[in-house]
Amino acid sequence: MMDLLVDPSGQVRAVYGEDINLAAIGKVRITRASHVEPDETGRWWADLSPVDGPVLGSFQFRRLAVEAEVTWLESRLPSLTRP
């Protein structure tokens, strides 16, 4: 499932996923909101600094960092700064 936020001007914002072909509803512009990377010990971190967010972690598994990243992004989607 993907949550789509449609603003009054008709622009749609979402956390990227492949559940919906976004090109079917118009021109697509994808911008990075975060980076999920391991550290030197193999622990995973979700760095949300591209949208003035926190660094979340550390996590034992990448999928846990990605889940935390998506939860944070979706909870703030309406207020995220436009690139």
N, CA, C and O atoms as a Maestro MAE file, in Angstrom:
{
 s_m_m2io_version
 :::
 2.0.0
}

f_m_ct {
 s_m_title
 :::
 protein
 m_atom[332] {
  # First column is atom index #
  i_m_mmod_type
  r_m_x_coord
  r_m_y_coord
  r_m_z_coord
  i_m_residue_number
  s_m_chain_name
  s_m_pdb_residue_name
  s_m_pdb_atom_name
  i_m_atomic_number
  :::
  1 25 0.846 -1.172 0.000 1 A "MET " " N  " 7
  2 3 0.000 0.000 0.000 1 A "MET " " CA " 6
  3 2 0.895 1.238 0.000 1 A "MET " " C  " 6
  4 15 1.926 1.267 0.672 1 A "MET " " O  " 8
  5 25 0.493 2.260 -0.758 2 A "MET " " N  " 7
  6 3 1.191 3.538 -0.782 2 A "MET " " CA " 6
  7 2 0.212 4.635 -0.408 2 A "MET " " C  " 6
  8 15 -0.914 4.674 -0.903 2 A "MET " " O  " 8
  9 25 0.650 5.524 0.469 3 A "ASP " " N  " 7
  10 3 -0.150 6.698 0.793 3 A "ASP " " CA " 6
  11 2 0.242 7.805 -0.161 3 A "ASP " " C  " 6
  12 15 1.423 8.122 -0.298 3 A "ASP " " O  " 8
  13 25 -0.745 8.396 -0.824 4 A "LEU " " N  " 7
  14 3 -0.511 9.511 -1.727 4 A "LEU " " CA " 6
  15 2 -1.104 10.764 -1.098 4 A "LEU " " C  " 6
  16 15 -2.248 10.758 -0.644 4 A "LEU " " O  " 8
  17 25 -0.328 11.825 -1.074 5 A "LEU " " N  " 7
  18 3 -0.797 13.106 -0.549 5 A "LEU " " CA " 6
  19 2 -0.974 14.041 -1.733 5 A "LEU " " C  " 6
  20 15 -0.010 14.358 -2.430 5 A "LEU " " O  " 8
  21 25 -2.205 14.482 -1.963 6 A "VAL " " N  " 7
  22 3 -2.504 15.392 -3.057 6 A "VAL " " CA " 6
  23 2 -2.735 16.767 -2.456 6 A "VAL " " C  " 6
  24 15 -3.644 16.957 -1.648 6 A "VAL " " O  " 8
  25 25 -1.897 17.735 -2.861 7 A "ASP " " N  " 7
  26 3 -2.060 19.086 -2.311 7 A "ASP " " CA " 6
  27 2 -3.076 19.874 -3.141 7 A "ASP " " C  " 6
  28 15 -3.498 19.403 -4.197 7 A "ASP " " O  " 8
  29 25 -3.471 21.047 -2.692 8 A "PRO " " N  " 7
  30 3 -4.497 21.815 -3.390 8 A "PRO " " CA " 6
  31 2 -4.163 22.150 -4.848 8 A "PRO " " C  " 6
  32 15 -5.066 22.371 -5.655 8 A "PRO " " O  " 8
  33 25 -2.865 22.187 -5.189 9 A "SER " " N  " 7
  34 3 -2.492 22.483 -6.577 9 A "SER " " CA " 6
  35 2 -2.543 21.241 -7.457 9 A "SER " " C  " 6
  36 15 -2.363 21.334 -8.671 9 A "SER " " O  " 8
  37 25 -2.788 20.076 -6.854 10 A "GLY " " N  " 7
  38 3 -2.869 18.839 -7.619 10 A "GLY " " CA " 6
  39 2 -1.587 18.035 -7.625 10 A "GLY " " C  " 6
  40 15 -1.541 16.951 -8.207 10 A "GLY " " O  " 8
  41 25 -0.533 18.549 -6.982 11 A "GLN " " N  " 7
  42 3 0.709 17.786 -6.904 11 A "GLN " " CA " 6
  43 2 0.538 16.629 -5.928 11 A "GLN " " C  " 6
  44 15 -0.110 16.755 -4.889 11 A "GLN " " O  " 8
  45 25 1.132 15.509 -6.288 12 A "VAL " " N  " 7
  46 3 1.052 14.302 -5.470 12 A "VAL " " CA " 6
  47 2 2.427 14.030 -4.882 12 A "VAL " " C  " 6
  48 15 3.435 14.085 -5.586 12 A "VAL " " O  " 8
  49 25 2.462 13.734 -3.584 13 A "ARG " " N  " 7
  50 3 3.709 13.346 -2.928 13 A "ARG " " CA " 6
  51 2 3.489 12.016 -2.234 13 A "ARG " " C  " 6
  52 15 2.397 11.712 -1.755 13 A "ARG " " O  " 8
  53 25 4.564 11.227 -2.191 14 A "ALA " " N  " 7
  54 3 4.491 9.912 -1.555 14 A "ALA " " CA " 6
  55 2 5.893 9.444 -1.236 14 A "ALA " " C  " 6
  56 15 6.873 9.936 -1.796 14 A "ALA " " O  " 8
  57 25 5.975 8.488 -0.331 15 A "VAL " " N  " 7
  58 3 7.223 7.769 -0.139 15 A "VAL " " CA " 6
  59 2 7.276 6.751 -1.265 15 A "VAL " " C  " 6
  60 15 6.358 5.948 -1.433 15 A "VAL " " O  " 8
  61 25 8.355 6.789 -2.036 16 A "TYR " " N  " 7
  62 3 8.426 5.973 -3.246 16 A "TYR " " CA " 6
  63 2 8.249 4.492 -2.962 16 A "TYR " " C  " 6
  64 15 8.818 3.940 -2.020 16 A "TYR " " O  " 8
  65 25 7.465 3.888 -3.785 17 A "GLY " " N  " 7
  66 3 7.271 2.445 -3.771 17 A "GLY " " CA " 6
  67 2 6.876 2.033 -5.171 17 A "GLY " " C  " 6
  68 15 6.611 2.889 -6.016 17 A "GLY " " O  " 8
  69 25 6.832 0.767 -5.428 18 A "GLU " " N  " 7
  70 3 6.475 0.290 -6.761 18 A "GLU " " CA " 6
  71 2 5.069 -0.296 -6.795 18 A "GLU " " C  " 6
  72 15 4.709 -1.004 -7.736 18 A "GLU " " O  " 8
  73 25 4.270 0.002 -5.760 19 A "ASP " " N  " 7
  74 3 2.903 -0.508 -5.705 19 A "ASP " " CA " 6
  75 2 2.007 0.155 -6.740 19 A "ASP " " C  " 6
  76 15 1.064 -0.458 -7.239 19 A "ASP " " O  " 8
  77 25 2.304 1.400 -7.057 20 A "ILE " " N  " 7
  78 3 1.506 2.175 -8.015 20 A "ILE " " CA " 6
  79 2 2.448 2.722 -9.074 20 A "ILE " " C  " 6
  80 15 3.517 3.235 -8.745 20 A "ILE " " O  " 8
  81 25 2.069 2.619 -10.332 21 A "ASN " " N  " 7
  82 3 2.848 3.217 -11.409 21 A "ASN " " CA " 6
  83 2 2.549 4.713 -11.409 21 A "ASN " " C  " 6
  84 15 1.568 5.156 -12.007 21 A "ASN " " O  " 8
  85 25 3.391 5.484 -10.741 22 A "LEU " " N  " 7
  86 3 3.142 6.922 -10.605 22 A "LEU " " CA " 6
  87 2 3.153 7.653 -11.945 22 A "LEU " " C  " 6
  88 15 2.514 8.697 -12.081 22 A "LEU " " O  " 8
  89 25 3.863 7.126 -12.926 23 A "ALA " " N  " 7
  90 3 3.887 7.747 -14.251 23 A "ALA " " CA " 6
  91 2 2.506 7.725 -14.899 23 A "ALA " " C  " 6
  92 15 2.235 8.513 -15.806 23 A "ALA " " O  " 8
  93 25 1.644 6.842 -14.448 24 A "ALA " " N  " 7
  94 3 0.296 6.765 -15.005 24 A "ALA " " CA " 6
  95 2 -0.566 7.959 -14.599 24 A "ALA " " C  " 6
  96 15 -1.590 8.220 -15.230 24 A "ALA " " O  " 8
  97 25 -0.165 8.691 -13.549 25 A "ILE " " N  " 7
  98 3 -0.968 9.838 -13.119 25 A "ILE " " CA " 6
  99 2 -0.319 11.177 -13.465 25 A "ILE " " C  " 6
  100 15 -0.872 12.236 -13.169 25 A "ILE " " O  " 8
  101 25 0.859 11.125 -14.093 26 A "GLY " " N  " 7
  102 3 1.500 12.369 -14.514 26 A "GLY " " CA " 6
  103 2 3.010 12.287 -14.493 26 A "GLY " " C  " 6
  104 15 3.593 11.221 -14.292 26 A "GLY " " O  " 8
  105 25 3.636 13.443 -14.707 27 A "LYS " " N  " 7
  106 3 5.093 13.525 -14.726 27 A "LYS " " CA " 6
  107 2 5.636 13.203 -13.335 27 A "LYS " " C  " 6
  108 15 5.125 13.692 -12.327 27 A "LYS " " O  " 8
  109 25 6.665 12.386 -13.295 28 A "VAL " " N  " 7
  110 3 7.239 11.943 -12.025 28 A "VAL " " CA " 6
  111 2 8.585 12.631 -11.794 28 A "VAL " " C  " 6
  112 15 9.426 12.697 -12.690 28 A "VAL " " O  " 8
  113 25 8.771 13.142 -10.573 29 A "ARG " " N  " 7
  114 3 10.074 13.667 -10.145 29 A "ARG " " CA " 6
  115 2 10.393 13.010 -8.814 29 A "ARG " " C  " 6
  116 15 9.677 13.192 -7.830 29 A "ARG " " O  " 8
  117 25 11.460 12.256 -8.796 30 A "ILE " " N  " 7
  118 3 11.851 11.539 -7.587 30 A "ILE " " CA " 6
  119 2 13.048 12.250 -6.976 30 A "ILE " " C  " 6
  120 15 14.044 12.508 -7.653 30 A "ILE " " O  " 8
  121 25 12.942 12.564 -5.694 31 A "THR " " N  " 7
  122 3 14.048 13.184 -4.971 31 A "THR " " CA " 6
  123 2 14.358 12.365 -3.731 31 A "THR " " C  " 6
  124 15 13.464 11.798 -3.102 31 A "THR " " O  " 8
  125 25 15.619 12.313 -3.395 32 A "ARG " " N  " 7
  126 3 16.057 11.538 -2.235 32 A "ARG " " CA " 6
  127 2 15.663 12.257 -0.952 32 A "ARG " " C  " 6
  128 15 15.900 13.455 -0.796 32 A "ARG " " O  " 8
  129 25 15.057 11.506 -0.038 33 A "ALA " " N  " 7
  130 3 14.677 12.057 1.260 33 A "ALA " " CA " 6
  131 2 15.569 11.519 2.373 33 A "ALA " " C  " 6
  132 15 15.588 12.064 3.477 33 A "ALA " " O  " 8
  133 25 16.306 10.453 2.084 34 A "SER " " N  " 7
  134 3 17.105 9.844 3.132 34 A "SER " " CA " 6
  135 2 18.145 8.902 2.537 34 A "SER " " C  " 6
  136 15 18.167 8.635 1.335 34 A "SER " " O  " 8
  137 25 18.999 8.412 3.422 35 A "HIS " " N  " 7
  138 3 20.020 7.434 3.058 35 A "HIS " " CA " 6
  139 2 20.014 6.356 4.130 35 A "HIS " " C  " 6
  140 15 20.084 6.666 5.319 35 A "HIS " " O  " 8
  141 25 19.931 5.097 3.728 36 A "VAL " " N  " 7
  142 3 20.045 3.988 4.678 36 A "VAL " " CA " 6
  143 2 21.365 3.294 4.371 36 A "VAL " " C  " 6
  144 15 21.548 2.729 3.293 36 A "VAL " " O  " 8
  145 25 22.277 3.344 5.330 37 A "GLU " " N  " 7
  146 3 23.637 2.845 5.121 37 A "GLU " " CA " 6
  147 2 24.136 2.124 6.373 37 A "GLU " " C  " 6
  148 15 23.703 2.418 7.488 37 A "GLU " " O  " 8
  149 25 25.060 1.171 6.169 38 A "PRO " " N  " 7
  150 3 25.681 0.518 7.321 38 A "PRO " " CA " 6
  151 2 26.869 1.332 7.822 38 A "PRO " " C  " 6
  152 15 27.468 2.111 7.081 38 A "PRO " " O  " 8
  153 25 27.195 1.132 9.097 39 A "ASP " " N  " 7
  154 3 28.416 1.739 9.624 39 A "ASP " " CA " 6
  155 2 29.543 0.708 9.567 39 A "ASP " " C  " 6
  156 15 29.362 -0.383 9.027 39 A "ASP " " O  " 8
  157 25 30.691 1.050 10.118 40 A "GLU " " N  " 7
  158 3 31.858 0.169 10.048 40 A "GLU " " CA " 6
  159 2 31.690 -1.127 10.837 40 A "GLU " " C  " 6
  160 15 32.460 -2.069 10.652 40 A "GLU " " O  " 8
  161 25 30.689 -1.178 11.716 41 A "THR " " N  " 7
  162 3 30.451 -2.401 12.495 41 A "THR " " CA " 6
  163 2 29.324 -3.256 11.916 41 A "THR " " C  " 6
  164 15 29.010 -4.319 12.451 41 A "THR " " O  " 8
  165 25 28.719 -2.789 10.824 42 A "GLY " " N  " 7
  166 3 27.630 -3.537 10.205 42 A "GLY " " CA " 6
  167 2 26.251 -3.182 10.730 42 A "GLY " " C  " 6
  168 15 25.266 -3.823 10.364 42 A "GLY " " O  " 8
  169 25 26.166 -2.176 11.579 43 A "ARG " " N  " 7
  170 3 24.866 -1.695 12.068 43 A "ARG " " CA " 6
  171 2 24.312 -0.717 11.037 43 A "ARG " " C  " 6
  172 15 25.075 -0.049 10.340 43 A "ARG " " O  " 8
  173 25 22.994 -0.634 10.941 44 A "TRP " " N  " 7
  174 3 22.333 0.182 9.918 44 A "TRP " " CA " 6
  175 2 21.764 1.460 10.503 44 A "TRP " " C  " 6
  176 15 21.260 1.480 11.626 44 A "TRP " " O  " 8
  177 25 21.853 2.536 9.716 45 A "TRP " " N  " 7
  178 3 21.381 3.868 10.099 45 A "TRP " " CA " 6
  179 2 20.522 4.452 8.986 45 A "TRP " " C  " 6
  180 15 20.825 4.276 7.806 45 A "TRP " " O  " 8
  181 25 19.457 5.144 9.357 46 A "ALA " " N  " 7
  182 3 18.617 5.872 8.397 46 A "ALA " " CA " 6
  183 2 18.866 7.359 8.625 46 A "ALA " " C  " 6
  184 15 18.472 7.915 9.651 46 A "ALA " " O  " 8
  185 25 19.513 7.987 7.673 47 A "ASP " " N  " 7
  186 3 19.873 9.398 7.761 47 A "ASP " " CA " 6
  187 2 18.850 10.216 6.975 47 A "ASP " " C  " 6
  188 15 18.818 10.169 5.746 47 A "ASP " " O  " 8
  189 25 18.023 10.959 7.689 48 A "LEU " " N  " 7
  190 3 16.962 11.749 7.069 48 A "LEU " " CA " 6
  191 2 17.345 13.218 6.931 48 A "LEU " " C  " 6
  192 15 16.471 14.072 6.784 48 A "LEU " " O  " 8
  193 25 18.624 13.517 6.974 49 A "SER " " N  " 7
  194 3 19.075 14.907 6.877 49 A "SER " " CA " 6
  195 2 18.694 15.599 5.561 49 A "SER " " C  " 6
  196 15 18.559 16.823 5.559 49 A "SER " " O  " 8
  197 25 18.511 14.878 4.436 50 A "PRO " " N  " 7
  198 3 18.081 15.590 3.225 50 A "PRO " " CA " 6
  199 2 16.740 16.327 3.368 50 A "PRO " " C  " 6
  200 15 16.448 17.251 2.608 50 A "PRO " " O  " 8
  201 25 15.918 15.902 4.365 51 A "VAL " " N  " 7
  202 3 14.647 16.593 4.618 51 A "VAL " " CA " 6
  203 2 14.636 17.189 6.025 51 A "VAL " " C  " 6
  204 15 13.592 17.301 6.668 51 A "VAL " " O  " 8
  205 25 15.837 17.569 6.483 52 A "ASP " " N  " 7
  206 3 16.010 18.174 7.811 52 A "ASP " " CA " 6
  207 2 15.501 17.280 8.935 52 A "ASP " " C  " 6
  208 15 14.992 17.766 9.945 52 A "ASP " " O  " 8
  209 25 15.644 15.978 8.752 53 A "GLY " " N  " 7
  210 3 15.212 15.029 9.765 53 A "GLY " " CA " 6
  211 2 16.383 14.483 10.561 53 A "GLY " " C  " 6
  212 15 17.527 14.890 10.361 53 A "GLY " " O  " 8
  213 25 16.089 13.558 11.462 54 A "PRO " " N  " 7
  214 3 17.118 12.984 12.336 54 A "PRO " " CA " 6
  215 2 17.871 11.841 11.657 54 A "PRO " " C  " 6
  216 15 17.557 11.450 10.532 54 A "PRO " " O  " 8
  217 25 18.850 11.326 12.352 55 A "VAL " " N  " 7
  218 3 19.497 10.066 11.986 55 A "VAL " " CA " 6
  219 2 18.912 9.018 12.931 55 A "VAL " " C  " 6
  220 15 19.010 9.147 14.152 55 A "VAL " " O  " 8
  221 25 18.308 7.986 12.358 56 A "LEU " " N  " 7
  222 3 17.663 6.935 13.149 56 A "LEU " " CA " 6
  223 2 18.557 5.704 13.192 56 A "LEU " " C  " 6
  224 15 19.105 5.295 12.169 56 A "LEU " " O  " 8
  225 25 18.703 5.116 14.363 57 A "GLY " " N  " 7
  226 3 19.476 3.894 14.450 57 A "GLY " " CA " 6
  227 2 20.244 3.847 15.743 57 A "GLY " " C  " 6
  228 15 20.165 4.767 16.558 57 A "GLY " " O  " 8
  229 25 20.943 2.843 15.922 58 A "SER " " N  " 7
  230 3 21.361 1.858 14.936 58 A "SER " " CA " 6
  231 2 20.434 0.649 14.957 58 A "SER " " C  " 6
  232 15 19.744 0.383 15.941 58 A "SER " " O  " 8
  233 25 20.440 -0.082 13.827 59 A "PHE " " N  " 7
  234 3 19.588 -1.254 13.672 59 A "PHE " " CA " 6
  235 2 20.450 -2.440 13.273 59 A "PHE " " C  " 6
  236 15 21.438 -2.289 12.554 59 A "PHE " " O  " 8
  237 25 20.073 -3.611 13.740 60 A "GLN " " N  " 7
  238 3 20.822 -4.823 13.409 60 A "GLN " " CA " 6
  239 2 20.648 -5.188 11.944 60 A "GLN " " C  " 6
  240 15 21.577 -5.676 11.301 60 A "GLN " " O  " 8
  241 25 19.439 -4.945 11.419 61 A "PHE " " N  " 7
  242 3 19.133 -5.345 10.046 61 A "PHE " " CA " 6
  243 2 18.707 -4.140 9.212 61 A "PHE " " C  " 6
  244 15 18.057 -3.223 9.716 61 A "PHE " " O  " 8
  245 25 19.076 -4.151 7.946 62 A "ARG " " N  " 7
  246 3 18.725 -3.064 7.037 62 A "ARG " " CA " 6
  247 2 17.211 -2.858 6.981 62 A "ARG " " C  " 6
  248 15 16.740 -1.721 6.997 62 A "ARG " " O  " 8
  249 25 16.453 -3.946 6.917 63 A "ARG " " N  " 7
  250 3 14.996 -3.810 6.793 63 A "ARG " " CA " 6
  251 2 14.400 -3.030 7.969 63 A "ARG " " C  " 6
  252 15 13.410 -2.318 7.803 63 A "ARG " " O  " 8
  253 25 15.002 -3.162 9.156 64 A "LEU " " N  " 7
  254 3 14.508 -2.408 10.309 64 A "LEU " " CA " 6
  255 2 14.795 -0.918 10.151 64 A "LEU " " C  " 6
  256 15 13.975 -0.080 10.528 64 A "LEU " " O  " 8
  257 25 15.949 -0.594 9.597 65 A "ALA " " N  " 7
  258 3 16.268 0.814 9.332 65 A "ALA " " CA " 6
  259 2 15.328 1.377 8.273 65 A "ALA " " C  " 6
  260 15 14.875 2.516 8.389 65 A "ALA " " O  " 8
  261 25 15.034 0.595 7.250 66 A "VAL " " N  " 7
  262 3 14.118 1.044 6.198 66 A "VAL " " CA " 6
  263 2 12.714 1.222 6.758 66 A "VAL " " C  " 6
  264 15 12.039 2.190 6.410 66 A "VAL " " O  " 8
  265 25 12.260 0.320 7.610 67 A "GLU " " N  " 7
  266 3 10.937 0.462 8.232 67 A "GLU " " CA " 6
  267 2 10.860 1.740 9.062 67 A "GLU " " C  " 6
  268 15 9.866 2.463 8.994 67 A "GLU " " O  " 8
  269 25 11.891 2.022 9.838 68 A "ALA " " N  " 7
  270 3 11.916 3.247 10.648 68 A "ALA " " CA " 6
  271 2 11.928 4.480 9.753 68 A "ALA " " C  " 6
  272 15 11.253 5.470 10.034 68 A "ALA " " O  " 8
  273 25 12.695 4.411 8.683 69 A "GLU " " N  " 7
  274 3 12.769 5.511 7.705 69 A "GLU " " CA " 6
  275 2 11.394 5.797 7.108 69 A "GLU " " C  " 6
  276 15 10.953 6.946 7.079 69 A "GLU " " O  " 8
  277 25 10.726 4.762 6.637 70 A "VAL " " N  " 7
  278 3 9.417 4.929 5.992 70 A "VAL " " CA " 6
  279 2 8.394 5.439 7.005 70 A "VAL " " C  " 6
  280 15 7.600 6.324 6.684 70 A "VAL " " O  " 8
  281 25 8.400 4.900 8.208 71 A "THR " " N  " 7
  282 3 7.461 5.364 9.244 71 A "THR " " CA " 6
  283 2 7.660 6.848 9.513 71 A "THR " " C  " 6
  284 15 6.691 7.603 9.583 71 A "THR " " O  " 8
  285 25 8.908 7.268 9.662 72 A "TRP " " N  " 7
  286 3 9.197 8.685 9.930 72 A "TRP " " CA " 6
  287 2 8.742 9.548 8.753 72 A "TRP " " C  " 6
  288 15 8.079 10.567 8.949 72 A "TRP " " O  " 8
  289 25 9.091 9.149 7.549 73 A "LEU " " N  " 7
  290 3 8.723 9.941 6.363 73 A "LEU " " CA " 6
  291 2 7.206 10.032 6.202 73 A "LEU " " C  " 6
  292 15 6.678 11.119 5.970 73 A "LEU " " O  " 8
  293 25 6.504 8.916 6.320 74 A "GLU " " N  " 7
  294 3 5.054 8.932 6.134 74 A "GLU " " CA " 6
  295 2 4.357 9.770 7.196 74 A "GLU " " C  " 6
  296 15 3.347 10.412 6.908 74 A "GLU " " O  " 8
  297 25 4.877 9.772 8.413 75 A "SER " " N  " 7
  298 3 4.229 10.545 9.477 75 A "SER " " CA " 6
  299 2 4.412 12.062 9.265 75 A "SER " " C  " 6
  300 15 3.670 12.869 9.825 75 A "SER " " O  " 8
  301 25 5.392 12.427 8.463 76 A "ARG " " N  " 7
  302 3 5.674 13.856 8.248 76 A "ARG " " CA " 6
  303 2 5.488 14.296 6.803 76 A "ARG " " C  " 6
  304 15 5.833 15.424 6.450 76 A "ARG " " O  " 8
  305 25 4.953 13.430 5.976 77 A "LEU " " N  " 7
  306 3 4.808 13.729 4.549 77 A "LEU " " CA " 6
  307 2 4.143 15.072 4.268 77 A "LEU " " C  " 6
  308 15 4.619 15.807 3.403 77 A "LEU " " O  " 8
  309 25 3.065 15.420 4.959 78 A "PRO " " N  " 7
  310 3 2.429 16.709 4.658 78 A "PRO " " CA " 6
  311 2 3.333 17.918 4.934 78 A "PRO " " C  " 6
  312 15 3.169 18.965 4.308 78 A "PRO " " O  " 8
  313 25 4.277 17.782 5.856 79 A "SER " " N  " 7
  314 3 5.080 18.947 6.241 79 A "SER " " CA " 6
  315 2 6.499 18.930 5.688 79 A "SER " " C  " 6
  316 15 7.270 19.854 5.945 79 A "SER " " O  " 8
  317 25 6.856 17.892 4.932 80 A "LEU " " N  " 7
  318 3 8.219 17.820 4.422 80 A "LEU " " CA " 6
  319 2 8.500 18.961 3.455 80 A "LEU " " C  " 6
  320 15 7.656 19.332 2.638 80 A "LEU " " O  " 8
  321 25 9.699 19.504 3.568 81 A "THR " " N  " 7
  322 3 10.118 20.597 2.691 81 A "THR " " CA " 6
  323 2 10.204 20.098 1.268 81 A "THR " " C  " 6
  324 15 10.738 19.020 1.005 81 A "THR " " O  " 8
  325 25 9.678 20.881 0.356 82 A "ARG " " N  " 7
  326 3 9.788 20.520 -1.049 82 A "ARG " " CA " 6
  327 2 11.207 20.816 -1.524 82 A "ARG " " C  " 6
  328 15 11.771 21.869 -1.225 82 A "ARG " " O  " 8
  329 25 11.772 19.869 -2.269 83 A "PRO " " N  " 7
  330 3 13.126 20.107 -2.781 83 A "PRO " " CA " 6
  331 2 13.143 21.198 -3.836 83 A "PRO " " C  " 6
  332 15 14.203 21.523 -4.371 83 A "PRO " " O  " 8
  :::
 }
 m_bond[331] {
  # First column is bond index #
  i_m_from
  i_m_to
  i_m_order
  :::
  1 1 2 1
  2 2 3 1
  3 3 4 2
  4 3 5 1
  5 5 6 1
  6 6 7 1
  7 7 8 2
  8 7 9 1
  9 9 10 1
  10 10 11 1
  11 11 12 2
  12 11 13 1
  13 13 14 1
  14 14 15 1
  15 15 16 2
  16 15 17 1
  17 17 18 1
  18 18 19 1
  19 19 20 2
  20 19 21 1
  21 21 22 1
  22 22 23 1
  23 23 24 2
  24 23 25 1
  25 25 26 1
  26 26 27 1
  27 27 28 2
  28 27 29 1
  29 29 30 1
  30 30 31 1
  31 31 32 2
  32 31 33 1
  33 33 34 1
  34 34 35 1
  35 35 36 2
  36 35 37 1
  37 37 38 1
  38 38 39 1
  39 39 40 2
  40 39 41 1
  41 41 42 1
  42 42 43 1
  43 43 44 2
  44 43 45 1
  45 45 46 1
  46 46 47 1
  47 47 48 2
  48 47 49 1
  49 49 50 1
  50 50 51 1
  51 51 52 2
  52 51 53 1
  53 53 54 1
  54 54 55 1
  55 55 56 2
  56 55 57 1
  57 57 58 1
  58 58 59 1
  59 59 60 2
  60 59 61 1
  61 61 62 1
  62 62 63 1
  63 63 64 2
  64 63 65 1
  65 65 66 1
  66 66 67 1
  67 67 68 2
  68 67 69 1
  69 69 70 1
  70 70 71 1
  71 71 72 2
  72 71 73 1
  73 73 74 1
  74 74 75 1
  75 75 76 2
  76 75 77 1
  77 77 78 1
  78 78 79 1
  79 79 80 2
  80 79 81 1
  81 81 82 1
  82 82 83 1
  83 83 84 2
  84 83 85 1
  85 85 86 1
  86 86 87 1
  87 87 88 2
  88 87 89 1
  89 89 90 1
  90 90 91 1
  91 91 92 2
  92 91 93 1
  93 93 94 1
  94 94 95 1
  95 95 96 2
  96 95 97 1
  97 97 98 1
  98 98 99 1
  99 99 100 2
  100 99 101 1
  101 101 102 1
  102 102 103 1
  103 103 104 2
  104 103 105 1
  105 105 106 1
  106 106 107 1
  107 107 108 2
  108 107 109 1
  109 109 110 1
  110 110 111 1
  111 111 112 2
  112 111 113 1
  113 113 114 1
  114 114 115 1
  115 115 116 2
  116 115 117 1
  117 117 118 1
  118 118 119 1
  119 119 120 2
  120 119 121 1
  121 121 122 1
  122 122 123 1
  123 123 124 2
  124 123 125 1
  125 125 126 1
  126 126 127 1
  127 127 128 2
  128 127 129 1
  129 129 130 1
  130 130 131 1
  131 131 132 2
  132 131 133 1
  133 133 134 1
  134 134 135 1
  135 135 136 2
  136 135 137 1
  137 137 138 1
  138 138 139 1
  139 139 140 2
  140 139 141 1
  141 141 142 1
  142 142 143 1
  143 143 144 2
  144 143 145 1
  145 145 146 1
  146 146 147 1
  147 147 148 2
  148 147 149 1
  149 149 150 1
  150 150 151 1
  151 151 152 2
  152 151 153 1
  153 153 154 1
  154 154 155 1
  155 155 156 2
  156 155 157 1
  157 157 158 1
  158 158 159 1
  159 159 160 2
  160 159 161 1
  161 161 162 1
  162 162 163 1
  163 163 164 2
  164 163 165 1
  165 165 166 1
  166 166 167 1
  167 167 168 2
  168 167 169 1
  169 169 170 1
  170 170 171 1
  171 171 172 2
  172 171 173 1
  173 173 174 1
  174 174 175 1
  175 175 176 2
  176 175 177 1
  177 177 178 1
  178 178 179 1
  179 179 180 2
  180 179 181 1
  181 181 182 1
  182 182 183 1
  183 183 184 2
  184 183 185 1
  185 185 186 1
  186 186 187 1
  187 187 188 2
  188 187 189 1
  189 189 190 1
  190 190 191 1
  191 191 192 2
  192 191 193 1
  193 193 194 1
  194 194 195 1
  195 195 196 2
  196 195 197 1
  197 197 198 1
  198 198 199 1
  199 199 200 2
  200 199 201 1
  201 201 202 1
  202 202 203 1
  203 203 204 2
  204 203 205 1
  205 205 206 1
  206 206 207 1
  207 207 208 2
  208 207 209 1
  209 209 210 1
  210 210 211 1
  211 211 212 2
  212 211 213 1
  213 213 214 1
  214 214 215 1
  215 215 216 2
  216 215 217 1
  217 217 218 1
  218 218 219 1
  219 219 220 2
  220 219 221 1
  221 221 222 1
  222 222 223 1
  223 223 224 2
  224 223 225 1
  225 225 226 1
  226 226 227 1
  227 227 228 2
  228 227 229 1
  229 229 230 1
  230 230 231 1
  231 231 232 2
  232 231 233 1
  233 233 234 1
  234 234 235 1
  235 235 236 2
  236 235 237 1
  237 237 238 1
  238 238 239 1
  239 239 240 2
  240 239 241 1
  241 241 242 1
  242 242 243 1
  243 243 244 2
  244 243 245 1
  245 245 246 1
  246 246 247 1
  247 247 248 2
  248 247 249 1
  249 249 250 1
  250 250 251 1
  251 251 252 2
  252 251 253 1
  253 253 254 1
  254 254 255 1
  255 255 256 2
  256 255 257 1
  257 257 258 1
  258 258 259 1
  259 259 260 2
  260 259 261 1
  261 261 262 1
  262 262 263 1
  263 263 264 2
  264 263 265 1
  265 265 266 1
  266 266 267 1
  267 267 268 2
  268 267 269 1
  269 269 270 1
  270 270 271 1
  271 271 272 2
  272 271 273 1
  273 273 274 1
  274 274 275 1
  275 275 276 2
  276 275 277 1
  277 277 278 1
  278 278 279 1
  279 279 280 2
  280 279 281 1
  281 281 282 1
  282 282 283 1
  283 283 284 2
  284 283 285 1
  285 285 286 1
  286 286 287 1
  287 287 288 2
  288 287 289 1
  289 289 290 1
  290 290 291 1
  291 291 292 2
  292 291 293 1
  293 293 294 1
  294 294 295 1
  295 295 296 2
  296 295 297 1
  297 297 298 1
  298 298 299 1
  299 299 300 2
  300 299 301 1
  301 301 302 1
  302 302 303 1
  303 303 304 2
  304 303 305 1
  305 305 306 1
  306 306 307 1
  307 307 308 2
  308 307 309 1
  309 309 310 1
  310 310 311 1
  311 311 312 2
  312 311 313 1
  313 313 314 1
  314 314 315 1
  315 315 316 2
  316 315 317 1
  317 317 318 1
  318 318 319 1
  319 319 320 2
  320 319 321 1
  321 321 322 1
  322 322 323 1
  323 323 324 2
  324 323 325 1
  325 325 326 1
  326 326 327 1
  327 327 328 2
  328 327 329 1
  329 329 330 1
  330 330 331 1
  331 331 332 2
  :::
 }
}
